[in-house]
Amino acid sequence: MGVFYETIPESLRPWILDQKMLWVGSAPLSGDGHINVSPKGGQYFGIVDERTFWFMDLTGSGVETTSHLHEPGNGRICVMFMAFDGPPKIIRIWGQGTVLEHSSPAFDRFVAKENVKTIPGTRSVIVVDVHQVASSCGFSVPFYEFRGYRSTLNDFFEKKERAYRGGKEEESMDKYWAYKSQLSIDGLPGMKRGFKYAQKYSIAPLKKMVGPYAPKAPRTLRTTSPVEIALVAVLSLIIGAVLAISFVPPEIVRMVQNKEGLPGSIRF
């Protein structure tokens, strides 16, 4: 049976911090946007207090969570943990997420204050303002044996950082973020730093979707439909007519109504 809390209970914190991975769920505001679920491995997460949870967002080919949290009016996020050994348990954390991008003042303050150890490939720290926590049974989750963390991703970015520090400008993280972290699969802006770098150096984003559901253009570029253009034209015509009538002298209106000629002495 599920139990709900408004904050992260002290009794659940040791279990949460002992987990080897978590899942993150988010979605864009648009009804035709795509829901995203991302698995996060490694103990790159923590609890600041009963209402604040954080996890480190490592660089990858996708940038969905960041895009959804950056979207104005959005910020919805759900974090889930589940037990693969021992007693069954599922914990979900809901709240408002904020993206602290790498090297931003907010990022630097947070990692210093919370003593967060960043690694090559760290893209951001995502902080969740918690407003609901739920514990449920997890009886359907199978047993799995933990054998260790994969090192491929960390090794890749460690090598990339060494190459960049050695003078290879093309190995910069900004260039990588511009290509792979610029836009979400729905065309929403991803990492701000990557997007700005892409605009500055005209770097086209990685194409992430194919077929009829692929966005026709980035949603960062506001397009105007023919219907909107027609509405603007009609409104402009109406407003122009109202203004014209407002400034025409009464005698001119009377003459027009009576189909009389306009006297030459009257000027607008």
Backbone as CSV, one residue per row, in Angstrom:
resi,resn,N_x,N_y,N_z,CA_x,CA_y,CA_z,C_x,C_y,C_z
1,MET,0.849,-1.202,0.000,0.000,0.000,0.000,0.879,1.244,0.000
2,GLY,0.543,2.222,-0.821,1.353,3.429,-0.935,1.173,4.366,0.238
3,VAL,2.261,5.038,0.594,2.234,6.053,1.646,2.799,7.340,1.069
4,PHE,2.121,8.448,1.296,2.549,9.731,0.737,3.036,10.674,1.838
5,TYR,4.013,11.490,1.462,4.607,12.469,2.365,4.761,13.796,1.612
6,GLU,4.775,14.886,2.358,5.003,16.198,1.739,6.490,16.500,1.623
7,THR,7.298,15.795,2.381,8.744,15.995,2.370,9.443,14.632,2.351
8,ILE,10.772,14.649,2.235,11.535,13.395,2.258,11.700,12.959,3.720
9,PRO,11.056,11.863,4.124,11.129,11.440,5.526,12.554,11.036,5.924
10,GLU,12.919,11.317,7.133,14.235,10.941,7.639,14.437,9.432,7.545
11,SER,13.367,8.678,7.723,13.459,7.220,7.715,13.817,6.647,6.346
12,LEU,13.548,7.388,5.264,13.819,6.894,3.911,15.170,7.338,3.369
13,ARG,15.795,8.314,3.989,17.018,8.886,3.430,18.167,7.890,3.313
14,PRO,18.455,7.085,4.342,19.558,6.122,4.187,19.336,5.159,3.027
15,TRP,18.120,4.681,2.857,17.823,3.754,1.756,18.015,4.443,0.408
16,ILE,17.515,5.676,0.270,17.646,6.418,-0.990,19.120,6.607,-1.346
17,LEU,19.903,7.058,-0.388,21.321,7.352,-0.644,22.149,6.096,-0.905
18,ASP,21.604,4.946,-0.571,22.318,3.691,-0.785,22.045,3.088,-2.157
19,GLN,21.127,3.684,-2.924,20.760,3.102,-4.219,21.845,3.339,-5.268
20,LYS,21.877,2.442,-6.252,22.914,2.471,-7.291,22.462,3.205,-8.554
21,MET,21.159,3.480,-8.678,20.665,4.207,-9.847,19.298,4.791,-9.552
22,LEU,18.874,5.695,-10.431,17.561,6.329,-10.318,17.009,6.588,-11.713
23,TRP,15.734,6.873,-11.783,15.079,7.222,-13.049,14.477,8.615,-12.909
24,VAL,14.535,9.376,-13.990,13.994,10.736,-14.009,12.943,10.837,-15.100
25,GLY,11.765,11.348,-14.760,10.695,11.535,-15.725,10.356,13.008,-15.866
26,SER,10.156,13.447,-17.118,9.774,14.838,-17.387,9.032,14.887,-18.717
27,ALA,8.433,16.026,-19.026,7.686,16.165,-20.276,7.562,17.636,-20.643
28,PRO,7.452,17.934,-21.942,7.213,19.327,-22.352,5.770,19.710,-22.066
29,LEU,5.459,20.987,-22.148,4.095,21.444,-21.915,3.174,21.135,-23.091
30,SER,3.717,21.105,-24.295,2.914,20.874,-25.485,2.261,19.501,-25.464
31,GLY,1.000,19.439,-25.890,0.278,18.177,-25.930,0.850,17.182,-26.903
32,ASP,1.560,17.659,-27.926,2.148,16.731,-28.887,3.629,16.490,-28.623
33,GLY,4.108,16.973,-27.474,5.498,16.733,-27.096,5.676,15.329,-26.551
34,HIS,6.922,14.917,-26.400,7.234,13.555,-26.001,7.686,13.470,-24.545
35,ILE,7.053,12.551,-23.812,7.448,12.275,-22.428,8.811,11.596,-22.447
36,ASN,9.633,11.894,-21.452,10.965,11.301,-21.399,11.220,10.659,-20.047
37,VAL,11.854,9.487,-20.079,12.302,8.806,-18.865,13.779,8.492,-19.041
38,SER,14.609,8.955,-18.112,16.062,8.773,-18.218,16.593,7.996,-17.019
39,PRO,17.347,6.919,-17.254,18.021,6.227,-16.151,19.339,6.922,-15.827
40,LYS,19.662,7.015,-14.570,20.909,7.636,-14.122,21.651,6.654,-13.228
41,GLY,22.843,6.257,-13.640,23.628,5.327,-12.848,24.708,6.027,-12.048
42,GLY,25.136,5.394,-10.990,26.181,5.992,-10.170,25.597,6.818,-9.047
43,GLN,26.347,7.010,-8.016,25.837,7.756,-6.861,26.113,9.244,-6.987
44,TYR,25.640,9.818,-8.098,25.796,11.250,-8.342,24.503,11.968,-7.969
45,PHE,24.106,11.830,-6.732,22.879,12.475,-6.267,22.963,12.634,-4.755
46,GLY,22.070,13.453,-4.209,22.103,13.674,-2.778,20.859,14.363,-2.264
47,ILE,20.761,14.468,-0.960,19.638,15.125,-0.289,20.195,16.274,0.532
48,VAL,19.751,17.480,0.232,20.202,18.660,0.980,19.427,18.774,2.287
49,ASP,18.111,18.689,2.177,17.233,18.714,3.346,15.929,18.037,2.972
50,GLU,14.945,18.093,3.826,13.695,17.359,3.606,12.938,17.812,2.362
51,ARG,13.239,18.999,1.856,12.529,19.518,0.687,13.426,19.722,-0.531
52,THR,14.668,19.269,-0.466,15.595,19.525,-1.571,16.395,18.271,-1.917
53,PHE,16.248,17.833,-3.155,16.983,16.683,-3.681,17.760,17.160,-4.902
54,TRP,18.916,16.565,-5.174,19.689,16.959,-6.354,20.303,15.727,-7.009
55,PHE,20.558,15.840,-8.300,21.339,14.817,-8.991,22.185,15.486,-10.064
56,MET,23.301,14.847,-10.374,24.211,15.376,-11.384,23.770,14.885,-12.758
57,ASP,23.684,15.797,-13.698,23.313,15.449,-15.071,24.592,15.335,-15.894
58,LEU,24.904,14.121,-16.332,26.109,13.890,-17.114,25.831,14.079,-18.598
59,THR,26.838,14.469,-19.343,26.697,14.726,-20.775,26.365,13.441,-21.523
60,GLY,25.447,13.559,-22.464,25.067,12.442,-23.318,24.513,12.969,-24.623
61,SER,23.946,12.086,-25.413,23.399,12.514,-26.704,22.036,13.173,-26.558
62,GLY,21.353,12.939,-25.441,20.045,13.542,-25.209,20.127,14.686,-24.221
63,VAL,19.103,15.529,-24.237,19.063,16.667,-23.313,17.609,16.963,-22.929
64,GLU,16.797,15.927,-22.844,15.357,16.086,-22.640,15.015,16.719,-21.292
65,THR,15.570,16.192,-20.213,15.236,16.710,-18.890,15.563,18.197,-18.780
66,THR,16.748,18.569,-19.240,17.156,19.975,-19.207,16.206,20.843,-20.030
67,SER,15.841,20.379,-21.220,14.939,21.140,-22.083,13.592,21.368,-21.416
68,HIS,13.058,20.331,-20.814,11.742,20.452,-20.177,11.794,21.388,-18.971
69,LEU,12.868,21.312,-18.192,12.970,22.169,-17.013,13.253,23.615,-17.380
70,HIS,13.932,23.831,-18.504,14.191,25.202,-18.963,12.953,25.837,-19.587
71,GLU,11.990,25.034,-20.024,10.818,25.572,-20.714,10.028,26.489,-19.783
72,PRO,9.744,27.731,-20.185,8.992,28.657,-19.332,7.658,28.068,-18.896
73,GLY,7.365,28.129,-17.615,6.105,27.623,-17.095,6.116,26.129,-16.806
74,ASN,7.228,25.453,-17.093,7.304,24.015,-16.868,8.077,23.755,-15.569
75,GLY,9.028,22.846,-15.587,9.805,22.541,-14.392,9.362,21.278,-13.682
76,ARG,8.302,20.605,-14.202,7.802,19.389,-13.554,8.813,18.247,-13.687
77,ILE,8.986,17.502,-12.608,9.934,16.392,-12.647,9.534,15.339,-11.620
78,CYS,9.827,14.091,-11.952,9.616,12.989,-11.025,10.881,12.142,-11.000
79,VAL,11.372,11.836,-9.812,12.555,10.988,-9.637,12.099,9.692,-8.970
80,MET,12.548,8.549,-9.492,12.117,7.266,-8.943,13.300,6.361,-8.618
81,PHE,13.221,5.702,-7.466,14.173,4.674,-7.051,13.407,3.375,-6.864
82,MET,14.077,2.229,-7.078,13.446,0.947,-6.782,14.485,-0.046,-6.292
83,ALA,14.028,-0.958,-5.448,14.917,-1.960,-4.870,15.019,-3.163,-5.797
84,PHE,16.265,-3.603,-6.070,16.497,-4.814,-6.852,16.970,-5.968,-5.969
85,ASP,17.261,-5.684,-4.714,17.597,-6.741,-3.762,17.019,-6.344,-2.409
86,GLY,16.971,-7.285,-1.484,16.396,-6.998,-0.186,14.890,-6.820,-0.257
87,PRO,14.303,-6.182,0.737,12.853,-5.956,0.753,12.415,-5.101,-0.440
88,PRO,11.283,-5.397,-1.059,10.811,-4.606,-2.205,10.417,-3.195,-1.781
89,LYS,10.746,-2.228,-2.655,10.407,-0.840,-2.336,10.546,0.017,-3.584
90,ILE,9.635,0.947,-3.745,9.718,1.973,-4.790,9.488,3.319,-4.119
91,ILE,10.363,4.259,-4.421,10.217,5.622,-3.896,10.142,6.586,-5.072
92,ARG,9.142,7.452,-5.054,9.016,8.505,-6.070,9.079,9.863,-5.390
93,ILE,9.785,10.777,-6.045,9.912,12.155,-5.555,9.416,13.088,-6.649
94,TRP,8.391,13.881,-6.346,7.868,14.852,-7.306,8.245,16.267,-6.858
95,GLY,8.435,17.148,-7.832,8.719,18.524,-7.482,9.007,19.384,-8.691
96,GLN,9.550,20.566,-8.427,9.959,21.512,-9.468,11.469,21.453,-9.603
97,GLY,11.932,21.200,-10.820,13.363,21.076,-11.047,13.983,22.349,-11.594
98,THR,15.201,22.622,-11.167,15.963,23.763,-11.665,17.321,23.262,-12.154
99,VAL,17.698,23.674,-13.359,18.963,23.254,-13.950,20.045,24.274,-13.622
100,LEU,21.085,23.828,-12.949,22.251,24.675,-12.675,23.341,24.243,-13.652
101,GLU,23.489,24.978,-14.741,24.419,24.574,-15.787,25.872,24.770,-15.379
102,HIS,26.704,23.908,-15.900,28.130,23.889,-15.572,28.764,25.279,-15.730
103,SER,29.512,25.677,-14.725,30.269,26.943,-14.679,29.401,28.175,-14.464
104,SER,28.083,28.015,-14.328,27.249,29.171,-14.007,27.477,29.530,-12.544
105,PRO,27.221,30.781,-12.146,27.411,31.163,-10.738,26.616,30.272,-9.778
106,ALA,25.372,29.935,-10.167,24.537,29.096,-9.304,25.130,27.696,-9.161
107,PHE,25.671,27.168,-10.258,26.320,25.853,-10.242,27.533,25.886,-9.318
108,ASP,28.378,26.883,-9.485,29.597,26.986,-8.675,29.273,27.118,-7.184
109,ARG,28.251,27.908,-6.872,27.868,28.076,-5.467,27.363,26.759,-4.873
110,PHE,26.555,26.057,-5.654,25.947,24.831,-5.138,26.995,23.748,-4.893
111,VAL,27.864,23.501,-5.880,28.848,22.428,-5.726,29.831,22.739,-4.594
112,ALA,30.097,24.025,-4.376,30.990,24.404,-3.279,30.307,24.207,-1.929
113,LYS,29.070,24.654,-1.829,28.337,24.565,-0.572,28.044,23.130,-0.178
114,GLU,27.641,22.289,-1.163,27.259,20.907,-0.879,28.406,19.924,-1.060
115,ASN,29.579,20.455,-1.379,30.767,19.621,-1.559,30.533,18.526,-2.602
116,VAL,29.978,18.919,-3.740,29.687,17.987,-4.832,30.954,17.784,-5.660
117,LYS,31.357,16.554,-5.845,32.538,16.248,-6.647,32.112,16.053,-8.095
118,THR,32.431,17.029,-8.936,32.087,16.923,-10.356,33.145,16.087,-11.077
119,ILE,32.787,15.584,-12.252,33.697,14.767,-13.047,33.690,15.283,-14.476
120,PRO,34.694,14.936,-15.289,34.651,15.324,-16.705,33.355,14.813,-17.334
121,GLY,32.684,15.695,-18.047,31.398,15.316,-18.617,30.222,15.797,-17.805
122,THR,30.464,16.372,-16.621,29.369,16.940,-15.841,28.754,18.095,-16.623
123,ARG,27.474,17.989,-16.886,26.787,19.009,-17.685,26.072,20.019,-16.785
124,SER,25.504,19.525,-15.700,24.787,20.401,-14.784,24.476,19.653,-13.498
125,VAL,23.975,20.381,-12.539,23.368,19.799,-11.349,21.905,20.209,-11.394
126,ILE,21.018,19.243,-11.248,19.589,19.533,-11.255,19.068,19.432,-9.824
127,VAL,18.490,20.524,-9.359,17.985,20.611,-7.993,16.458,20.514,-8.028
128,VAL,15.918,19.635,-7.202,14.470,19.416,-7.156,13.900,20.005,-5.868
129,ASP,12.971,20.937,-6.023,12.219,21.479,-4.899,11.049,20.531,-4.656
130,VAL,11.154,19.704,-3.650,10.231,18.587,-3.426,8.885,19.059,-2.887
131,HIS,7.788,18.559,-3.485,6.475,18.850,-2.917,5.655,17.586,-2.643
132,GLN,6.207,16.406,-3.014,5.510,15.160,-2.710,6.479,13.981,-2.824
133,VAL,6.349,13.042,-1.896,7.145,11.821,-1.908,6.196,10.658,-1.660
134,ALA,6.419,9.540,-2.361,5.556,8.379,-2.178,6.392,7.114,-2.072
135,SER,5.979,6.236,-1.191,6.593,4.922,-1.035,5.560,3.867,-1.401
136,SER,5.933,2.921,-2.267,5.019,1.841,-2.647,5.741,0.507,-2.609
137,CYS,4.996,-0.578,-2.772,5.518,-1.911,-2.470,6.646,-2.388,-3.379
138,GLY,6.472,-2.309,-4.697,7.493,-2.809,-5.602,7.553,-4.317,-5.699
139,PHE,6.440,-5.011,-5.414,6.434,-6.468,-5.446,6.661,-7.042,-6.850
140,SER,6.382,-6.257,-7.887,6.546,-6.771,-9.259,7.956,-6.560,-9.807
141,VAL,8.800,-5.847,-9.062,10.164,-5.595,-9.523,11.017,-6.839,-9.273
142,PRO,11.688,-7.383,-10.294,12.479,-8.610,-10.108,13.774,-8.356,-9.343
143,PHE,14.407,-9.426,-8.903,15.704,-9.336,-8.252,16.794,-9.203,-9.313
144,TYR,17.745,-8.323,-9.052,18.924,-8.202,-9.901,20.153,-8.080,-9.020
145,GLU,21.248,-8.632,-9.485,22.484,-8.543,-8.726,23.347,-7.404,-9.272
146,PHE,23.784,-6.517,-8.383,24.637,-5.404,-8.800,26.064,-5.903,-8.961
147,ARG,26.630,-5.708,-10.151,27.988,-6.181,-10.437,28.998,-5.049,-10.562
148,GLY,28.537,-3.833,-10.659,29.456,-2.705,-10.759,28.960,-1.658,-11.732
149,TYR,29.594,-0.501,-11.694,29.238,0.595,-12.588,30.004,0.471,-13.902
150,ARG,29.399,0.887,-14.976,30.094,0.957,-16.266,30.971,2.202,-16.267
151,SER,32.155,2.081,-16.809,33.096,3.214,-16.803,33.240,3.879,-18.166
152,THR,32.533,3.371,-19.190,32.724,3.852,-20.569,32.502,5.353,-20.708
153,LEU,31.393,5.850,-20.159,31.060,7.274,-20.306,32.108,8.151,-19.627
154,ASN,32.451,7.807,-18.395,33.438,8.598,-17.661,34.796,8.567,-18.340
155,ASP,35.183,7.393,-18.839,36.471,7.268,-19.534,36.505,8.131,-20.792
156,PHE,35.378,8.156,-21.507,35.293,8.926,-22.751,35.527,10.408,-22.490
157,PHE,34.867,10.948,-21.471,34.986,12.387,-21.217,36.285,12.752,-20.511
158,GLU,36.848,11.827,-19.777,38.183,12.075,-19.217,39.209,12.204,-20.341
159,LYS,39.107,11.314,-21.326,40.004,11.369,-22.488,39.776,12.647,-23.282
160,LYS,38.519,13.042,-23.419,38.182,14.260,-24.166,38.742,15.499,-23.461
161,GLU,38.631,15.527,-22.165,39.146,16.678,-21.410,40.669,16.764,-21.510
162,ARG,41.342,15.613,-21.428,42.807,15.616,-21.556,43.233,16.139,-22.920
163,ALA,42.516,15.740,-23.962,42.840,16.198,-25.316,42.634,17.699,-25.446
164,TYR,41.564,18.210,-24.850,41.285,19.646,-24.922,42.350,20.442,-24.163
165,ARG,42.709,19.957,-22.983,43.750,20.635,-22.200,45.109,20.555,-22.899
166,GLY,45.246,19.551,-23.773,46.490,19.408,-24.518,46.561,20.270,-25.758
167,GLY,45.491,21.055,-26.012,45.520,21.996,-27.132,44.586,21.689,-28.275
168,LYS,43.808,20.611,-28.185,42.872,20.279,-29.256,41.538,20.986,-29.010
169,GLU,41.382,22.144,-29.641,40.193,22.963,-29.445,38.922,22.239,-29.860
170,GLU,39.025,21.364,-30.872,37.838,20.660,-31.370,37.262,19.685,-30.338
171,GLU,38.014,19.419,-29.269,37.535,18.510,-28.227,36.843,19.261,-27.087
172,SER,36.565,20.532,-27.275,35.940,21.320,-26.207,34.530,20.821,-25.908
173,MET,34.141,20.899,-24.650,32.806,20.485,-24.250,31.750,21.416,-24.825
174,ASP,32.087,22.694,-24.982,31.118,23.630,-25.555,30.704,23.200,-26.957
175,LYS,31.654,22.753,-27.738,31.346,22.298,-29.100,30.498,21.037,-29.059
176,TYR,30.815,20.139,-28.151,30.048,18.897,-28.008,28.620,19.216,-27.571
177,TRP,28.485,20.123,-26.584,27.158,20.513,-26.112,26.367,21.227,-27.206
178,ALA,27.047,22.012,-28.022,26.364,22.715,-29.114,25.769,21.728,-30.110
179,TYR,26.462,20.644,-30.343,26.001,19.652,-31.322,24.943,18.719,-30.735
180,LYS,25.176,18.194,-29.535,24.294,17.170,-28.989,23.348,17.647,-27.892
181,SER,23.626,18.794,-27.282,22.782,19.281,-26.188,22.091,20.587,-26.531
182,GLN,22.021,20.905,-27.830,21.435,22.169,-28.259,19.913,22.151,-28.206
183,LEU,19.308,21.065,-28.714,17.845,20.975,-28.797,17.361,19.610,-28.323
184,SER,16.133,19.582,-27.826,15.502,18.321,-27.454,14.948,17.643,-28.712
185,ILE,14.387,16.447,-28.557,13.819,15.749,-29.715,12.615,16.492,-30.269
186,ASP,11.975,17.338,-29.452,10.837,18.134,-29.914,11.255,19.506,-30.429
187,GLY,12.554,19.777,-30.444,13.035,21.060,-30.938,13.070,22.158,-29.894
188,LEU,12.926,21.807,-28.624,13.009,22.808,-27.557,14.467,23.110,-27.229
189,PRO,14.767,24.328,-26.785,16.149,24.650,-26.410,16.622,23.732,-25.299
190,GLY,17.851,23.256,-25.427,18.407,22.373,-24.414,19.292,23.139,-23.470
191,MET,20.554,22.784,-23.450,21.502,23.464,-22.581,21.743,24.881,-23.096
192,LYS,21.531,25.874,-22.267,21.674,27.269,-22.694,23.083,27.554,-23.213
193,ARG,24.066,27.036,-22.515,25.451,27.258,-22.912,25.725,26.640,-24.286
194,GLY,25.217,25.445,-24.508,25.393,24.794,-25.804,24.639,25.499,-26.908
195,PHE,23.434,25.989,-26.590,22.623,26.679,-27.593,23.293,27.979,-28.026
196,LYS,23.807,28.744,-27.058,24.476,30.010,-27.387,25.728,29.773,-28.233
197,TYR,26.481,28.740,-27.875,27.690,28.421,-28.632,27.320,28.027,-30.061
198,ALA,26.234,27.273,-30.203,25.783,26.837,-31.532,25.360,28.022,-32.389
199,GLN,24.663,28.982,-31.776,24.234,30.164,-32.519,25.431,31.006,-32.937
200,LYS,26.416,31.087,-32.061,27.593,31.910,-32.331,28.434,31.345,-33.466
201,TYR,28.568,30.013,-33.489,29.444,29.388,-34.470,28.682,28.602,-35.542
202,SER,27.378,28.827,-35.618,26.529,28.204,-36.662,26.692,26.683,-36.695
203,ILE,26.519,26.062,-35.543,26.618,24.608,-35.443,25.220,24.006,-35.490
204,ALA,24.967,23.186,-36.487,23.659,22.549,-36.629,23.503,21.469,-35.568
205,PRO,22.300,21.340,-34.981,22.105,20.333,-33.938,22.036,18.920,-34.503
206,LEU,22.319,17.965,-33.658,22.175,16.559,-34.014,20.713,16.269,-34.316
207,LYS,20.447,15.605,-35.440,19.081,15.239,-35.793,18.686,14.035,-34.958
208,LYS,17.625,14.196,-34.152,17.294,13.174,-33.167,16.011,12.403,-33.456
209,MET,15.199,12.878,-34.378,13.963,12.166,-34.682,13.782,12.047,-36.184
210,VAL,13.083,11.005,-36.601,12.779,10.802,-38.007,11.290,10.495,-38.144
211,GLY,10.787,10.617,-39.366,9.396,10.291,-39.609,8.448,11.444,-39.347
212,PRO,7.144,11.180,-39.377,6.138,12.250,-39.268,6.118,12.962,-37.930
213,TYR,6.654,12.352,-36.884,6.629,12.993,-35.567,7.844,13.877,-35.321
214,ALA,8.779,13.863,-36.230,9.953,14.720,-36.085,9.540,16.184,-36.264
215,PRO,10.049,17.093,-35.439,9.682,18.512,-35.575,10.143,19.070,-36.912
216,LYS,9.308,19.914,-37.500,9.657,20.499,-38.798,10.672,21.623,-38.655
217,ALA,10.686,22.238,-37.485,11.634,23.337,-37.221,11.821,23.441,-35.716
218,PRO,12.938,23.984,-35.275,13.143,24.161,-33.829,12.051,25.024,-33.228
219,ARG,11.580,24.657,-32.067,10.525,25.436,-31.419,11.071,26.702,-30.798
220,THR,12.362,26.905,-30.952,12.957,28.159,-30.513,12.654,29.270,-31.507
221,LEU,12.334,28.890,-32.739,12.020,29.864,-33.777,10.516,29.983,-33.909
222,ARG,9.943,31.097,-33.513,8.493,31.285,-33.528,8.043,31.507,-34.963
223,THR,7.266,30.566,-35.492,6.757,30.701,-36.852,5.332,31.232,-36.817
224,THR,4.937,31.949,-37.856,3.607,32.529,-37.943,2.803,31.791,-39.000
225,SER,1.642,31.281,-38.610,0.809,30.518,-39.527,0.006,31.456,-40.416
226,PRO,-0.506,30.979,-41.584,-1.343,31.803,-42.466,-2.585,32.330,-41.761
227,VAL,-3.164,31.526,-40.868,-4.359,31.970,-40.141,-4.032,33.176,-39.262
228,GLU,-2.876,33.113,-38.591,-2.472,34.229,-37.737,-2.236,35.487,-38.561
229,ILE,-1.642,35.331,-39.740,-1.408,36.481,-40.612,-2.734,37.100,-41.033
230,ALA,-3.720,36.252,-41.387,-5.035,36.746,-41.803,-5.733,37.483,-40.654
231,LEU,-5.637,36.943,-39.457,-6.257,37.586,-38.302,-5.639,38.949,-38.023
232,VAL,-4.313,39.022,-38.146,-3.623,40.300,-37.940,-4.081,41.313,-38.981
233,ALA,-4.245,40.876,-40.233,-4.681,41.775,-41.301,-6.085,42.315,-41.036
234,VAL,-6.990,41.419,-40.619,-8.377,41.833,-40.339,-8.410,42.807,-39.162
235,LEU,-7.674,42.479,-38.105,-7.642,43.366,-36.943,-7.050,44.727,-37.292
236,SER,-6.024,44.722,-38.139,-5.410,45.988,-38.554,-6.404,46.837,-39.329
237,LEU,-7.196,46.187,-40.198,-8.205,46.901,-40.988,-9.265,47.519,-40.083
238,ILE,-9.721,46.737,-39.090,-10.755,47.230,-38.173,-10.231,48.394,-37.339
239,ILE,-9.026,48.207,-36.804,-8.434,49.275,-35.984,-8.215,50.538,-36.801
240,GLY,-7.774,50.369,-38.051,-7.561,51.523,-38.918,-8.856,52.261,-39.203
241,ALA,-9.940,51.501,-39.439,-11.233,52.131,-39.725,-11.757,52.892,-38.522
242,VAL,-11.606,52.280,-37.340,-12.064,52.942,-36.116,-11.289,54.233,-35.873
243,LEU,-9.984,54.184,-36.074,-9.171,55.380,-35.873,-9.520,56.464,-36.882
244,ALA,-9.779,56.041,-38.125,-10.111,57.023,-39.159,-11.404,57.746,-38.831
245,ILE,-12.403,56.964,-38.387,-13.695,57.575,-38.047,-13.555,58.500,-36.846
246,SER,-12.676,58.099,-35.917,-12.496,58.890,-34.699,-11.935,60.264,-34.990
247,PHE,-11.125,60.412,-36.070,-10.468,61.683,-36.363,-11.118,62.471,-37.509
248,VAL,-12.170,61.926,-38.126,-12.844,62.642,-39.202,-13.848,63.625,-38.597
249,PRO,-13.851,64.892,-39.047,-14.808,65.871,-38.528,-16.250,65.426,-38.772
250,PRO,-17.177,65.745,-37.855,-18.583,65.319,-37.968,-19.229,65.744,-39.286
251,GLU,-18.887,66.977,-39.787,-19.529,67.442,-41.025,-19.132,66.586,-42.223
252,ILE,-17.898,66.025,-42.184,-17.454,65.162,-43.277,-18.238,63.854,-43.255
253,VAL,-18.425,63.316,-42.040,-19.196,62.078,-41.914,-20.614,62.293,-42.449
254,ARG,-21.221,63.477,-42.096,-22.585,63.776,-42.549,-22.633,63.890,-44.064
255,MET,-21.647,64.553,-44.670,-21.636,64.713,-46.125,-21.476,63.371,-46.843
256,VAL,-20.620,62.503,-46.262,-20.428,61.188,-46.877,-21.712,60.389,-46.806
257,GLN,-22.401,60.455,-45.652,-23.653,59.726,-45.490,-24.720,60.234,-46.460
258,ASN,-24.735,61.569,-46.732,-25.722,62.165,-47.634,-25.253,62.227,-49.082
259,LYS,-24.027,61.614,-49.326,-23.462,61.589,-50.674,-23.268,62.987,-51.231
260,GLU,-22.863,63.933,-50.398,-22.600,65.287,-50.831,-21.125,65.425,-51.188
261,GLY,-20.787,66.400,-51.973,-19.399,66.646,-52.323,-18.666,67.260,-51.142
262,LEU,-17.353,67.052,-51.089,-16.570,67.593,-49.996,-16.150,69.037,-50.336
263,PRO,-16.404,69.989,-49.437,-15.969,71.371,-49.668,-14.471,71.484,-49.654
264,GLY,-13.930,72.285,-50.513,-12.483,72.427,-50.613,-11.841,73.077,-49.413
265,SER,-12.670,73.770,-48.590,-12.085,74.452,-47.437,-11.800,73.521,-46.269
266,ILE,-12.361,72.296,-46.334,-12.176,71.382,-45.210,-10.939,70.547,-45.458
267,ARG,-10.049,70.531,-44.485,-8.812,69.769,-44.596,-8.709,68.818,-43.400
268,PHE,-8.065,67.679,-43.616,-7.850,66.722,-42.528,-6.566,67.024,-41.810
